[in-house]
Protein backbone atom coordinates (compact mmCIF):
# COMPACT_ATOMS: atom_id res chain seq x y z
CA UNK A 1 0.00 0.00 0.00
CA UNK A 2 1.25 3.47 -0.89
CA UNK A 3 0.14 6.61 0.96
CA UNK A 4 1.47 10.02 -0.05
CA UNK A 5 0.94 13.23 1.94
CA UNK A 6 1.10 16.21 -0.42
CA UNK A 7 1.00 19.92 0.42
CA UNK A 8 -1.12 21.17 -2.48
CA UNK A 9 -0.27 24.74 -3.44
CA UNK A 10 -2.87 27.33 -4.36
CA UNK A 11 -3.94 27.03 -8.01
CA UNK A 12 -3.14 23.32 -8.47
CA UNK A 13 -5.87 21.01 -9.75
CA UNK A 14 -6.61 17.92 -7.62
CA UNK A 15 -6.20 15.58 -10.58
CA UNK A 16 -3.35 14.20 -12.65
CA UNK A 17 -4.57 15.43 -16.04
CA UNK A 18 -5.68 18.86 -17.23
CA UNK A 19 -8.79 18.72 -19.38
CA UNK A 20 -9.64 22.36 -20.07
CA UNK A 21 -9.19 24.06 -23.41
CA UNK A 22 -8.04 27.29 -21.77
CA UNK A 23 -4.62 28.13 -20.34
CA UNK A 24 -2.74 25.16 -18.90
CA UNK A 25 -3.09 24.79 -15.15
CA UNK A 26 -0.82 22.87 -12.81
CA UNK A 27 -1.95 19.37 -11.82
CA UNK A 28 -0.80 16.73 -9.36
CA UNK A 29 1.36 15.23 -12.14
CA UNK A 30 3.53 18.36 -12.02
CA UNK A 31 4.51 17.54 -8.42
CA UNK A 32 3.97 13.88 -7.53
CA UNK A 33 5.76 11.27 -9.65
CA UNK A 34 4.39 8.12 -8.01
CA UNK A 35 2.52 5.81 -10.41
CA UNK A 36 -0.86 4.30 -9.59
CA UNK A 37 -2.00 6.63 -6.82
CA UNK A 38 -5.14 8.75 -6.71
CA UNK A 39 -6.42 11.52 -4.44
CA UNK A 40 -8.54 10.48 -1.47
CA UNK A 41 -10.85 13.48 -1.46
CA UNK A 42 -10.38 16.86 -3.07
CA UNK A 43 -9.25 20.40 -2.44
CA UNK A 44 -10.54 23.25 -4.57
CA UNK A 45 -8.22 25.05 -6.97
CA UNK A 46 -8.13 28.04 -4.61
CA UNK A 47 -7.52 25.98 -1.45
CA UNK A 48 -4.16 24.82 -0.14
CA UNK A 49 -2.84 22.15 2.12
CA UNK A 50 -2.95 18.46 2.88
CA UNK A 51 -4.06 16.09 0.17
CA UNK A 52 -3.72 12.35 0.67
CA UNK A 53 -3.02 10.12 -2.33
CA UNK A 54 -3.10 6.33 -2.27
CA UNK A 55 -3.25 3.21 -4.40
CA UNK A 56 -5.47 1.48 -1.80
CA UNK A 57 -9.16 1.74 -2.74
CA UNK A 58 -10.38 0.83 0.76
CA UNK A 59 -8.20 3.47 2.38
CA UNK A 60 -9.25 6.00 -0.25
CA UNK A 61 -12.92 5.32 0.56
CA UNK A 62 -12.30 5.50 4.33
CA UNK A 63 -10.59 8.89 3.97
CA UNK A 64 -13.06 10.44 1.52
CA UNK A 65 -16.42 8.99 2.64
CA UNK A 66 -18.23 11.18 5.22
CA UNK A 67 -19.79 8.11 6.87
CA UNK A 68 -16.41 7.41 8.50
CA UNK A 69 -16.44 10.91 10.07
CA UNK A 70 -12.67 11.31 9.75
CA UNK A 71 -11.84 14.77 11.16
CA UNK A 72 -10.42 17.30 8.70
CA UNK A 73 -8.88 20.44 10.24
CA UNK A 74 -8.47 23.71 8.39
CA UNK A 75 -6.74 27.00 9.11
CA UNK A 76 -9.08 29.63 7.71
CA UNK A 77 -8.39 33.31 7.25
CA UNK A 78 -11.72 35.12 7.16
CA UNK A 79 -12.84 38.65 6.53
CA UNK A 80 -13.83 40.47 9.72
CA UNK A 81 -13.48 39.58 13.38
CA UNK A 82 -15.37 36.38 14.23
CA UNK A 83 -17.33 36.71 17.45
CA UNK A 84 -17.94 33.99 20.01
CA UNK A 85 -21.51 33.81 18.69
CA UNK A 86 -20.16 33.10 15.19
CA UNK A 87 -17.92 30.34 16.54
CA UNK A 88 -20.86 28.92 18.52
CA UNK A 89 -22.92 28.77 15.33
CA UNK A 90 -20.16 26.77 13.61
CA UNK A 91 -19.99 24.45 16.64
CA UNK A 92 -23.75 23.82 16.49
CA UNK A 93 -23.96 23.38 12.71
CA UNK A 94 -25.01 26.03 10.21
CA UNK A 95 -27.81 25.93 7.69
CA UNK A 96 -26.58 25.73 4.09
CA UNK A 97 -28.65 25.31 0.93
CA UNK A 98 -28.03 21.54 1.04
CA UNK A 99 -28.96 21.19 4.73
CA UNK A 100 -27.52 21.83 8.18
CA UNK A 101 -23.87 20.89 8.66
CA UNK A 102 -22.73 18.53 11.37
CA UNK A 103 -21.38 20.30 14.44
CA UNK A 104 -17.79 21.45 13.92
CA UNK A 105 -14.94 22.28 16.24
CA UNK A 106 -14.20 25.97 15.88
CA UNK A 107 -11.79 28.29 17.64
CA UNK A 108 -10.07 31.56 16.96
CA UNK A 109 -6.31 31.23 16.59
CA UNK A 110 -3.38 33.58 16.16
CA UNK A 111 -2.24 34.13 12.58
CA UNK A 112 -0.28 30.97 11.77
CA UNK A 113 3.29 31.06 10.50
CA UNK A 114 2.50 29.83 6.98
CA UNK A 115 4.29 30.11 3.67
CA UNK A 116 3.41 33.07 1.47
CA UNK A 117 0.76 32.48 -1.14
CA UNK A 118 1.01 33.41 -4.81
CA UNK A 119 -1.05 35.44 -5.48
CA UNK A 120 -1.21 36.90 -1.99
CA UNK A 121 -4.52 37.35 -0.18
CA UNK A 122 -5.84 40.85 -0.82
CA UNK A 123 -5.16 43.25 2.01
CA UNK A 124 -7.64 46.00 2.86
CA UNK A 125 -6.74 48.58 5.50
CA UNK A 126 -10.36 49.21 6.43
CA UNK A 127 -11.45 45.57 6.71
CA UNK A 128 -9.92 43.47 9.49
CA UNK A 129 -9.41 39.74 9.20
CA UNK A 130 -8.76 36.90 11.61
CA UNK A 131 -7.90 33.20 11.61
CA UNK A 132 -9.93 30.28 12.87
CA UNK A 133 -9.22 26.58 13.14
CA UNK A 134 -12.23 24.63 11.91
CA UNK A 135 -12.53 20.85 12.16
CA UNK A 136 -15.32 19.12 10.27
CA UNK A 137 -16.34 15.50 9.89
CA UNK A 138 -18.06 15.66 6.54
CA UNK A 139 -16.98 16.94 3.16
CA UNK A 140 -19.57 18.79 1.13
CA UNK A 141 -18.57 20.83 -1.89
CA UNK A 142 -16.81 24.03 -0.74
CA UNK A 143 -18.22 23.39 2.73
CA UNK A 144 -15.78 25.41 4.84
CA UNK A 145 -16.14 28.45 2.58
CA UNK A 146 -19.92 28.17 2.69
CA UNK A 147 -19.91 27.76 6.48
CA UNK A 148 -17.83 30.88 7.12
CA UNK A 149 -19.96 32.85 4.64
CA UNK A 150 -23.11 31.66 6.46
CA UNK A 151 -21.89 33.34 9.66
CA UNK A 152 -21.03 36.53 7.77
CA UNK A 153 -17.27 36.02 7.34
CA UNK A 154 -16.15 35.16 3.80
CA UNK A 155 -13.05 32.98 3.54
CA UNK A 156 -9.92 34.73 2.29
CA UNK A 157 -7.49 31.83 2.60
CA UNK A 158 -8.11 28.15 3.28
CA UNK A 159 -5.41 25.67 4.29
CA UNK A 160 -6.28 22.07 5.17
CA UNK A 161 -3.84 21.21 7.94
CA UNK A 162 -4.79 17.66 8.85
CA UNK A 163 -6.92 14.64 8.03
CA UNK A 164 -7.28 12.22 10.93
CA UNK A 165 -3.78 11.66 12.32
CA UNK A 166 -2.00 12.84 9.15
CA UNK A 167 -0.83 16.47 9.04
CA UNK A 168 1.21 18.94 7.03
CA UNK A 169 3.93 19.15 9.68
CA UNK A 170 7.28 19.43 7.89
CA UNK A 171 5.88 19.39 4.33
CA UNK A 172 6.47 22.57 2.30
CA UNK A 173 4.05 23.65 -0.47
CA UNK A 174 4.48 21.51 -3.56
CA UNK A 175 6.39 18.87 -1.56
CA UNK A 176 5.27 15.40 -0.51
CA UNK A 177 6.31 12.43 1.57
CA UNK A 178 5.32 8.79 1.85
CA UNK A 179 3.73 7.67 5.07
C-alpha positions as a printed Julia matrix, in Angstrom:
179×3 Matrix{Float64}:
   0.0    0.0     0.0
   1.25   3.47   -0.89
   0.14   6.61    0.96
   1.47  10.02   -0.05
   0.94  13.23    1.94
   1.1   16.21   -0.42
   1.0   19.92    0.42
  -1.12  21.17   -2.48
  -0.27  24.74   -3.44
  -2.87  27.33   -4.36
  -3.94  27.03   -8.01
  -3.14  23.32   -8.47
  -5.87  21.01   -9.75
  -6.61  17.92   -7.62
  -6.2   15.58  -10.58
  -3.35  14.2   -12.65
  -4.57  15.43  -16.04
  -5.68  18.86  -17.23
  -8.79  18.72  -19.38
  -9.64  22.36  -20.07
  -9.19  24.06  -23.41
  -8.04  27.29  -21.77
  -4.62  28.13  -20.34
  -2.74  25.16  -18.9
  -3.09  24.79  -15.15
  -0.82  22.87  -12.81
  -1.95  19.37  -11.82
  -0.8   16.73   -9.36
   1.36  15.23  -12.14
   3.53  18.36  -12.02
   4.51  17.54   -8.42
   3.97  13.88   -7.53
   5.76  11.27   -9.65
   4.39   8.12   -8.01
   2.52   5.81  -10.41
  -0.86   4.3    -9.59
  -2.0    6.63   -6.82
  -5.14   8.75   -6.71
  -6.42  11.52   -4.44
  -8.54  10.48   -1.47
 -10.85  13.48   -1.46
 -10.38  16.86   -3.07
  -9.25  20.4    -2.44
 -10.54  23.25   -4.57
  -8.22  25.05   -6.97
  -8.13  28.04   -4.61
  -7.52  25.98   -1.45
  -4.16  24.82   -0.14
  -2.84  22.15    2.12
  -2.95  18.46    2.88
  -4.06  16.09    0.17
  -3.72  12.35    0.67
  -3.02  10.12   -2.33
  -3.1    6.33   -2.27
  -3.25   3.21   -4.4
  -5.47   1.48   -1.8
  -9.16   1.74   -2.74
 -10.38   0.83    0.76
  -8.2    3.47    2.38
  -9.25   6.0    -0.25
 -12.92   5.32    0.56
 -12.3    5.5     4.33
 -10.59   8.89    3.97
 -13.06  10.44    1.52
 -16.42   8.99    2.64
 -18.23  11.18    5.22
 -19.79   8.11    6.87
 -16.41   7.41    8.5
 -16.44  10.91   10.07
 -12.67  11.31    9.75
 -11.84  14.77   11.16
 -10.42  17.3     8.7
  -8.88  20.44   10.24
  -8.47  23.71    8.39
  -6.74  27.0     9.11
  -9.08  29.63    7.71
  -8.39  33.31    7.25
 -11.72  35.12    7.16
 -12.84  38.65    6.53
 -13.83  40.47    9.72
 -13.48  39.58   13.38
 -15.37  36.38   14.23
 -17.33  36.71   17.45
 -17.94  33.99   20.01
 -21.51  33.81   18.69
 -20.16  33.1    15.19
 -17.92  30.34   16.54
 -20.86  28.92   18.52
 -22.92  28.77   15.33
 -20.16  26.77   13.61
 -19.99  24.45   16.64
 -23.75  23.82   16.49
 -23.96  23.38   12.71
 -25.01  26.03   10.21
 -27.81  25.93    7.69
 -26.58  25.73    4.09
 -28.65  25.31    0.93
 -28.03  21.54    1.04
 -28.96  21.19    4.73
 -27.52  21.83    8.18
 -23.87  20.89    8.66
 -22.73  18.53   11.37
 -21.38  20.3    14.44
 -17.79  21.45   13.92
 -14.94  22.28   16.24
 -14.2   25.97   15.88
 -11.79  28.29   17.64
 -10.07  31.56   16.96
  -6.31  31.23   16.59
  -3.38  33.58   16.16
  -2.24  34.13   12.58
  -0.28  30.97   11.77
   3.29  31.06   10.5
   2.5   29.83    6.98
   4.29  30.11    3.67
   3.41  33.07    1.47
   0.76  32.48   -1.14
   1.01  33.41   -4.81
  -1.05  35.44   -5.48
  -1.21  36.9    -1.99
  -4.52  37.35   -0.18
  -5.84  40.85   -0.82
  -5.16  43.25    2.01
  -7.64  46.0     2.86
  -6.74  48.58    5.5
 -10.36  49.21    6.43
 -11.45  45.57    6.71
  -9.92  43.47    9.49
  -9.41  39.74    9.2
  -8.76  36.9    11.61
  -7.9   33.2    11.61
  -9.93  30.28   12.87
  -9.22  26.58   13.14
 -12.23  24.63   11.91
 -12.53  20.85   12.16
 -15.32  19.12   10.27
 -16.34  15.5     9.89
 -18.06  15.66    6.54
 -16.98  16.94    3.16
 -19.57  18.79    1.13
 -18.57  20.83   -1.89
 -16.81  24.03   -0.74
 -18.22  23.39    2.73
 -15.78  25.41    4.84
 -16.14  28.45    2.58
 -19.92  28.17    2.69
 -19.91  27.76    6.48
 -17.83  30.88    7.12
 -19.96  32.85    4.64
 -23.11  31.66    6.46
 -21.89  33.34    9.66
 -21.03  36.53    7.77
 -17.27  36.02    7.34
 -16.15  35.16    3.8
 -13.05  32.98    3.54
  -9.92  34.73    2.29
  -7.49  31.83    2.6
  -8.11  28.15    3.28
  -5.41  25.67    4.29
  -6.28  22.07    5.17
  -3.84  21.21    7.94
  -4.79  17.66    8.85
  -6.92  14.64    8.03
  -7.28  12.22   10.93
  -3.78  11.66   12.32
  -2.0   12.84    9.15
  -0.83  16.47    9.04
   1.21  18.94    7.03
   3.93  19.15    9.68
   7.28  19.43    7.89
   5.88  19.39    4.33
   6.47  22.57    2.3
   4.05  23.65   -0.47
   4.48  21.51   -3.56
   6.39  18.87   -1.56
   5.27  15.4    -0.51
   6.31  12.43    1.57
   5.32   8.79    1.85
   3.73   7.67    5.07
